[in-house]
Amino acid sequence: MPLLLPQSFVNTLDRESGEDLLAREADARAWLIETGLLTGAAAAEVTSAELRQAREVREGIRALISHEPLTDAELTPLETVLTQAETPLDITRDGQVKLCAGPADRLVDGLAMLLLTIRDAQGDGTWQRLKLCANPDCRWAFYDRSHSRRGAWCNMTTCGNKIKNRNLRARQRESQRG
C-alpha cells in the first residue's frame, strides 16, 4: 500500500488525455495537500518553480519505475530533491530507527518522502511490482498483483486489448504482403 502514493504521483499526468494535475497551481496545491505531500506553511502557496520541480521529479520517478538505467535528465531532479530536502532520523517506541521526511513543510520535503517510500519498497522487494503500462501511449503506473509478476498492462480491457489488436493487425498485414 505505501507504493500507492508514488504510483498516484506518477499518474498525475494522463498521457492519453493530456490532463496534468500538476500543471495549474490551484489543482496541484489541492492534490498535494490531499495526499499529504504538502502541509503546514507550504500549503499556503505553491510556486511555478516548485511545480516545475515536481513535474521533473514525477518523470524521474516514472523512469525509476521502468527499472532501466536513468539518464542524466531523469536523475538530476531526483538528486536535487535529495540535496534540498531535510530528511531527519526518527525513532519509534519499539526501537526502530527510520529515515523520514517528517511533515512536508516544503514541497521538496514531500517529494523526498516519495523517494523514501521508494527506498523502503526497494528494500522490502515490493518495488519491482510497480510497473509502467506497456502501451507506449499510456505508460500509466500500476501495481502488478499477478502471481507470476509478469503483468504488462495497466488494464487488460483497454491497453492490453489495444496493443494485442494492433500487433495482430500488423502480423496480418505482413502475412498478406509475404
N, C-alpha and C positions, 0 to 999 in steps of 0.2 A: 503493500500500500504506500510506503513512502515515495516510491517512484511515480506516483500519480502527479505530484507537483512538477517535477521536471518534464514529465510527459505533457501535462497541461500547458506548461510554459512554452514548450516547442510548438504545441498545437494552437498557440495564439495566432499563428499565421495559417490560413487555409489557402494553400497554393492554387487549388482549383477555382475557388470563388474570388480569390484576391483579397478577402477580408482579413484585416490585420488588427487585432485588439490592442497592439502596442503602437499604432500609427498616430492616434489622436490622444492628446494629454488627458482629457476627461475620461475617455473609455479606458485608457491604460491605468490611470490612477485608481479607478473603481475596481478593476480586475486585480491589480497589485495589492490593494487593501483587502479585498475579499479573500485572497489566497494567503495573506499574512506575509507576503514578500515586502510589504511597505507598511510601517506602523509609526506611531509616535509623531514627532515633529516633521518627519519626512513626508507624512501623509498629506500635509497641507498643500504641497505643490510638487509637481514633477516637471523637471525642465526638459526641453527638447534634447539637450546633450545627454541627459540621463536615459531618455527613451532611445536615443540612437545607440547608446552603450548596451541597453537591454536587448535591442534587436540584434546587435552584433553578437552578444553572448548567446542569444537564442540560436543563432546559426552555428556558433561554435559547439553548443550542446547537441544540436542536430547532427553535426559532423561526428561528435563523440558517439552518438547512438548508432552511426553507420558502422562502428567498430573497425574503421580503416584509419591509417595514419593521417594525422591532421596536417593541413597546410599552414604556413605562417599566418595567413589571413584568418584562418579558423582558430588558431592557437592564441594569437596576440590578445584578443578581447578577454579570453579566459585568464590569461596571465595578468592582465591589467586589473581585473577584479581581485585577484589574489594579492596584488601589491597594494591596492587601495582599501581593501576591507579590513575591519578589525575582527579577528577571529579568536576570541578568548577561550581558555580552557574552562570546563565546568566539571564539577564532581558531584556524583549522585549519592543519595543516602546509603546505597548498597556498595559504595566504594569504587564505582566505575568512573574513570577519568575520561572525559569526552571533549572533543573539539567541537565547538558550536559557534554559530554566528550571533547568537543572542538576539535581542529584539532588533528588528530591521529599521533602525532609526534613519538609515540612509539606504537608498535603493541599492547601492553597491553591496551593502551588508546582506540584503535579501538575496541578491544574485550569488553571493558567496555561500549562503545557506543552500542554494540549489547544488552548488559544486560539492559541498559537504555531504549532501544526500547521495549524490552520485558516488562519492568516495566510499561511503558506507555500503552502498549496493554492490560496488565492485568487490569489497571485502567479503560480503556475505554470499556472493555468487548470483544474486538476482539481476545484476546489471545486464548480463548477456541476454536476458529475456526482453529487455526494452529494445525495440527494433523500429526501423522505418519501413513503411509500406513499399513494396517492390514496384508499385506503379509509379513511374517517373513523374507523372503529372500530379501525384498526390504527395508522397513522402511524409504522410501522417505518422506520428509516433504512436506505437501501440505496444501493449504488454503481451508477449506471446505466452499464452496459458496452455499451449498444446503439450502433450506428454513428450513428444519427440523433440520439442524446441525447434521445429523447422517451419513455423508459421512464416508466411511471406506477405500477407495482405492485411491491411487494417480491417477490411471487411470483405469476405469472400463473395457476397452477393453483388457488391458494386465493383470494387477494384479488381478482385480476383477474376470475376467473370469478364470484365473489360479486357484485361490482359490476355486471358486464355482465348477469348474470341478473336482478339487482334492477332495473336500468334497462329491460331487456326486459319484465319483468312490469309495470312502471309504464306503459310505452308501450302494452302490450296492454290494460291497464285503461282507459287514456284512449281508445283506439280503440273499445272496447266501449261506453263512455259516449256517445261522439260519434257 
